[in-house]
Amino acid sequence: MNMKKIKFLAPILAFAFFSCDNYLDINSPSPNDLSFSQATPSKLLPGAQVSTYRVQATTMNQLGNVFMNSWTRNVQSFGNGFDRELQLQIDNGFYTGIWDGLFRNLKNFDAIIKYPNPTGKYDLYIAAAKICKAHYMQEIVDLYGDAPYTQAWQGNDNTTPAYDDDYAIYQALIGELEDARNLIANAGPTAEDITPYDVMLGGDMSRWNEFANTLQLRFCVHMSEVTGAKATYRDTKLADIAAGPFLSDNVTVNPGFSDASNDNQNPEWGNFEYDAAGNLLQNRTFITMTGHAYKSLQSYATTNYPAAGSQEIVAGTGVFYPNITDGRSGRLFTGAPSNPRRAVNQGSTLVDVGAPTTTFPGLPCRVGLAGNFYPYGVHDGTLSGYSSIEGYIMTFSESELLQAEAAVRWPSLFSGGQTHFQDAITDNFLIRNATIGSYLTTINTKPNFGWIGTDTQKIHAILYQKWIATMGVYNPIQSFIDYNRTGFPYTPLSSNATQTRKPYRLIYPVSEYVANSANVPSMTSAEVFSINSKTPFWVPGAPN
């Protein structure tokens, strides 16, 4: 087993043209900036890679953590916050930065793909752009369903693009991945090396090929519950990539993040922890560990359950917390200064979860630096070092868990499920700087959490481990998407939720209802909580 280590590359871009947070800001009024029509693929690629990642790293990370009951607010110090998320008040003003941010920045990838390329000079830029476009556009479809695609990103030529069917977009995006792999495999001698401009994979086209295969696997796994012709299509696309290769390392981005300014910092660090001058941000004290996360990662003996037998995760499921102290627990969330570790049940007005000997109330946990911003323990641990960390777009752990799930669901195509499962957990302990000890042996005696029991129990275990693996800054929105397609892992609602379940999707942002009113589907808040024609097609029971 070859465990993955984060690799810091020396900044590979010449900064004579652009700062690390503003590669080709096409909306900038500065006369020194290139116009969009003058932008070549080499100028577009790094900015597109950084700007789309910024959306995933901030807005999407936060929503995934709150929706999956990992984060809540520090009620000891703040009277409100995360209210709409916890109460599930979804409207066209809810997390609009996801749609607006991704669609705006996907234009750069689309421009690379459409750039004139008669000699094949830009083949490798186009391949990388197609793969990135597939990654981020999939997240739009998974969170919203139908979306503009075939008519999108045409600028003044079409300011009101029509909406495409979400399943048709999935098919088109898989086609983009196929095109990308073909371009990589058949790039001719005139194809320009993208290494100086690729701030994700440093021009390593074998790893771009792995990323494309892994994304196609994610597309197919998301379609795990579809039936009929969609299932036939899925199985064909699974067979195409069953032999891999899949990710051999994490997919990261780093254009030269630093503490030179707030905008130059890694956006996760600069959004959730400290500014470039070393000042503690409000999010550092606002965000805290949920009671659900605490109970999932701690033993019964180290948790103040209100009564014996109250360890069932969600009433009526018959699945109880695993009763094991997970070495990642104290890395993911650390006690506030001079305080023991405490947590807050979502919806509670009190700090109410901790060890039985802990005094309450008291300051709750903060998001742990070692478990989120010190991957594999390779930087120097200074604030400057944290500012400079690589951003994680897709982890090796997620790839391994996708392969583990595929092995359970489609054993004729995929094998080695337990090995992939355990490799994912082992690597996640490493990235969190946690000691694994006997965790694998112990967890594999517990159905629904380890590799034991029925296939359904193994699927729950895979998605439970993906919840932990993505928690924090490793794209936890993927765990929310898993939850909507399977109901796993079991996750309690906030006690003040106004709905009986989490939303199947988000509502299109107000920007669409203003600028594209003739095409944007009408949506009510009630519709996002029920199965209907607007539900993403891969949700079980969706009619489309």
N, C-alpha and C positions, 0 to 999 in steps of 0.2 A: 504494500500500500504506500503510495507516494503522497504524503500530506503536502498541501499547498502552502507556500509562504508568500506573503505580500512582497512585491518587488518595487522598490523606489527607483524610478528612472530619473536621470538628470533632465531638467526641463529641455525639451527637444525643439521648442519653437524659438525662433528669433523674435524678440519682443519689439522690434523696430516698428512693427505695424500695429499691434493690438495689445491691450492689457489682457490679463488672463480672464477677467470677468466680462470682457466686452469685445470678443473677437467679432469683428465686422458687425457692429451694431447697425443694422440696415436702416434704422429709424433715426440715427444720429444726424443732427443738422450741421455738423462740422464740415466745412469745405475740404478738410484734409482727409475725410473718409471716402472710400470708394462708394459709388452708387451700386445698387443691387445688380443692375444690368452689366456692370463691369466686373462683378465678382466671379472669379474662376473657382473650380472645385477646391484648389489648395487653400484659398482664402476662406471658403465657406465651411469646410469640414470641421476644423477645430472649434469654431464658434457654435456650430450646430451641436456638436458633441457636448460642450459645456452647458449650453443654455437649456437643452432638454433635460440633462441630468439635474440641473438646479431645481426644476419643478419636482422631479421624483424625490430629490433629497430633502425637500422642505415640506411643501404642502401635502404631498402624497404620503410621505413617511408619517407625518403627524396624524392624518386621517386613519391610516392603517393601524397605527398603535392604539388610537382611541376606540375605533370600531371593534377591534379585536380584544378589547378589555385588558390591554397591557399598561396604558397610561391613563391617568386622570389628573385632576388638579389638587394642589396642596391646599386642602381646606383649612389647615391651621393658619395660613397666612393670606389666603385669597377668598373673598366672599362669592365670587362667581368666576366663570370661565369653563369652556367646553360644554356650556349649557345646551346648545343646539345639538351637539354631537351626542351627548348622553340622553337627552330627551327625545332624540330622533326627529327633530324638526327640520325636515328636508324641503327646501324650496329652490327657486331659481337664483337665489343669492348664496347658496350653500357651496362652499369650496369651489368657487368659480375659477380660481387660479389653475385648477387642474386642466380643464378644457381649454381655457383661454391661453394658458402658458404653453401647453403642448402643441396646440394647433398653430399658434404663432411661430413657434420655433421649428416645427416640422417643415415649414416652408423652405428652410435652408437645405434640408436633406432632399426635398423634392426638386429643388433647383439644381442640385448636383446631378440627380438622376436624369434630368431633362437637358443638361448642358450638351451642346454639340460635341460629338465624339466620333468623327468620321474615321479617324486612324486608330482608334482604340487606346489613345493616350491616357484617357481618364477611366479606363475599365476598373481599376482597383478602388478609385474614389467612389465610383458608382456602386460597386459591390458593397463597400462599407456603408454607404448611405442607404441602400436598400435594406440592409440588415438592421440598422438603427431605426429606420422608418417603421419596419415591421414590429420591432420591440415596443416603441412608444405608441404607435397607432393601435396595437393590440390592447394596450391598457385603456385607451379611450373607448374602444368597443366594449371591453369587459365592464367598464363602469357606466356606460351610457347606452349601449345598444346601437341602433342605427346612427349614422353620422355622414357628413359630406366626405366623399372620397374621390370618385372619378372626376368631379368638377371642382375639387378643392384646390387651393393655393394657385389660383389663376390671376390674382390681383385684380386690377381694374377691368380685365377681360370678363370676369364673372364674379361680382361681389355678393351674389346670392346663390351659392352652389346648392344643388339638389342633394337630398339625403339618400344614401345607399343602404340597402339591407345589410344588417350586421353579419349574417352568414356569408353573403357575397364578399364583404370586406375581408373576412377571415380567409376565404379562398384566394382573393387577390394578394393578400399579404404573404401567404404561403408561396404563391407564385413569385413574389419578390425575393423570397429566400432561395427558391430554386434558381432564379436568374443570377442571384449573387454568387451562389456556389459555382454556377457555370462560368461566370466571368473570372472567378478566382482560378478555376481549373484550366481555363483556356486563354488566360491573358497572354498577349503576344509580346514580342520584343520591344514594341513601342510603348507599352504600358508604363506609366510613370510610377516610381516608387513613392508610396505615400508616407513612408516613415517620418520625414521631417514635420508632417502636419497631423499625424494621427495621434491624438492625445489619449486614446483609449488603449489600443493594443500595439502601439509602436510599429505599425506596418507589418506585423507578423500575420501573414495571410492564412497560415495554417490554423491559427487561433480564431481568426474571423470565420473560417469554415466551421470550426467547432461551435462557435457562438450561433451560427446559422442553424446547425443541426439541433442544438439544444433549444433554441427558440421554436423550431418546428415541433419538437417534442412537447414543449409547453402548450402550443396551439392544440395539438392532438389530445393531450391530457385534459385540457379545459373542455374538450368535446367528449369527455368520457361517458356522459350520460345521454348523449343524443342517440336517436334510433333511425331506422330506415335508411334512406339514401345518404343522409348526413353521416351515419355510422359507416356506411360502405366507403364513402369518400375519406373519412378519418382513417380507416384501416389501411387504405391504399397509401396514404401519406405517412402513416407509421411504418409501413413496410419499406418505404423509400429510404428511411433514415435509421432503421433498426440497428444497422451495423456501426453507426456512429461515424467518426469519433465525436464524443461530446466534450464538454468543457474539461480541460485538464488543469485549470487554474481559474481564479476569479476574474471577472471582467470589470476593470476599474477605469477611472478617468482621472488624470492629473495634468493640467496644462502648466503647472508650476505654481500651485496654490502656495500662499505665504501669508505672513502677517503684515505685509506692506500697507494694506488698507483693509477695511471691512469687506469690500467687494472682492479682494484677492484671496480671502480665506476660503478653505473648503466650506461650501455653503451649509453643510450639516453642522459643523462646529460653530460657524458664524451665526447660525440661526437658533441653536439650542443651548449654547454654552457660554462663550466669551467673545467680546469684540476684539479687534486687532490690537487695541491698546491694552488689553488684559483686563478690561472691566467685565464683571459678571453680568450676564444678560438676565432679564426677568424670567425667561424660560428655564434657566438653571434652577431657580427656586420654585417656579410655578408647577412644572411637570413632576409627577410622582408615580410611584409604583402602585398598581391596583391590588386590592385584596385578592382578586382572582389570580394574578401573576404570582403573588406571594404564596398562596396556597398550592399553586401548581408546582412551585419550585422548592418548597420546604416540606419537611416531614410533619406528620400530625403532632409529634411531640414538641415541635418547635413553633407551633401555630396555636393561637388562642381561639380555637373554634368555639362558637357560643354554646354548643351542646354536643354530646356524643351522638354520632350518627348523622351529623350535619355536613359530612364531607362529600355529599353528592354534588357534582359540578352543576348540573341543571336538573331540577326536580323531574322525576319520571323517566330519566334516561337509564338509570341503573349503573351509571359510570361514576366512579368516585375518584377524587384526587389521588395521584399515584403513591403518596406517602413515602417520598424520598427527598432528601435534601440534595438538590442539583447544584454541582459546583459552579454553574454559571450564575446562580441566583445573586450572590454577593458581588459579582462583576457587573451584571446588568443594572443593578440598583444598589447604591451604597447609602449608608446612614448619613443624615445631615450632620454637620460638624458637632462633635461631642455628644452625639445621640445614637441610640441603637437603631436598628432598621425597623421602620414601621411602614404600613401601607394603608390605603384608603379604598374601601369598597366603592365602586362606581355608584354615584347617587347619594352616598353618605355625606353628612355634614360634619362628621367627626373622623379623626384619625383613629381607626378601629381595628387594625390587624397588625399582629407582630408576635413575638415569642410570648409564652404565657407569663414570663416574669417581667415583661416590659411594662412600664408605667404609661398610662394614657390620661389625657392627650399628650401630644408631643410632636415635634417636627417629623414629617415622614421622609422616606427615601428620596434621593435624587437619582437622575439617570447616571449610571456609573461610567466613569471615563475609561477605565481599563476594559470594560466589556463592550464599549461602543466606539471609542475614538483612539484606541491604542492597538490596532489590529496586529496580531502576532507579536506584539511587544517590540517592534523594530525601530521606532523613533525614540528620541531622547527623553520623552516625558515632559518636556517644557511646553509652555503655552504656544511658543513658536512652532514646536514640533506638531502639536495638535492642529494648528492652523494649516499645516502643510500636508496632512494625510490625504491619501488617495480616496476618491469617492467610489463607492461600490455600486455598480449597475446591475450585475447578476453574480451571485456567489457560486463557488464550487459546491457548497452544501446544497443550494437549491437544485442545481443540476443533478446531483446524486439522488436527491429525494424524488425528483421527477422520474429518474430511471428506476428507483425502487417501486414507485407506484405503477409504472408501466409494466414491471415484471409481475406484479400481482394481477393486474387487469388483463394483460395480453402475454401470457407465459409462452406462447408459441413463437413470439417475436423477441422477447426480452427475458433475460435471466439474471441471476446473481442479486436478487432483490435484497437479501439480508446484508450482503457485502456493501451494496450501495447505501443502504440505510445506516449501517454502522460507520462507514467512511464519512458520511455527511455529519453525523453526530461528532465524531472524532475531530473533524476539521473545524466544526463550530466551537468546540471547546478550545481549540488552539487559537482561533481568531479572537475569542473572548478572553484569552489569557487565564483560563480556568483549568484546574486539575481534574482530569477525568476519573482517576482512581478506578474503582470497581463499578462505575456507573453502567457501562454496557451490560455487564453480567446481571446486575440487579434489575435494570429496566426491562431486560428481556425475559424476566419472570412475570411481567405485569401486562396482561392483555389490554389493548387500547393505547398502550404507551411504549411497548417494546415489541420485538419481532416474535410474537407468540399469539396463538389463537386463530380465529377464523380470518378469512380474507377481509371481511368488513372491519374487524378489529385491527388488522394490520394497516388498512387504509387510514383509520383514525389515528393510529400511532404515527404514520408517516406525516400526516397533516398536523398533528400535535407537535412533532419535532420541527416541522417547517415553521410553525408559529413561533417557536422559540428561536429558531435559526435566523428568521427574518426580523425578529423583534428589535426595536430601536432604530438603527440606521441602515438596515439591509433590505429595504423595500418590503415592509410588512403589508402593503396593499395587496400583495400576492396571496397572503394568508386570508384576507377578506374575500378575495375572488374564489379561493378554494372553498371557503365556508358557504358561499352562495351556490356553488355547484354540488356540494355534498352534505352540507349541514355539519361538517367536521372542521376543526375540532370543536367539541362542545364548548360553548362560550356563553356565560350568563349575560343577560341584558343589565344595563344600569337599573337600579331600583327605582329611579324616577323616569324611566322610559315611558313615553306616551303611546308606544306601539307594542305589539306582541312579538315582533321579530325585527331583525335588522333589515334595511332596505335592500331590495334586489338590484337596485341601480340608483344613480343620481339623476337629478333633473337638469336639463340643458340650462346653461347660464343665461342670465338676463341679456347679455350681449347678443346672443342668437335671437332672442325674441324681439330685440330692437332692430338688428341689422339684417336678419334673414327670416323675417316673420312669415313670409309666404311659404317657406319650406320646412321650418322647424316643427316637428310634431308637438301638438299640445300635450301638456302633462299636468296632472294634479298631484298634490302631495300624497293622496291616498293611493294612487296608481303605482307608486314605487314600492309599496309594501305588499302588492298582490301580484299573482301570475296573470299576465295579459299579453296582448299582442306587442306591447312595447318592452317586455322583459327580454334581456339578452337571450339569444336563441339557445345557448347551451345550458340554461337553468332547467332542471328537470321539470317537465310539465309545461314548459313554454310552448305556445301553439304555433310559433312561426318556424 
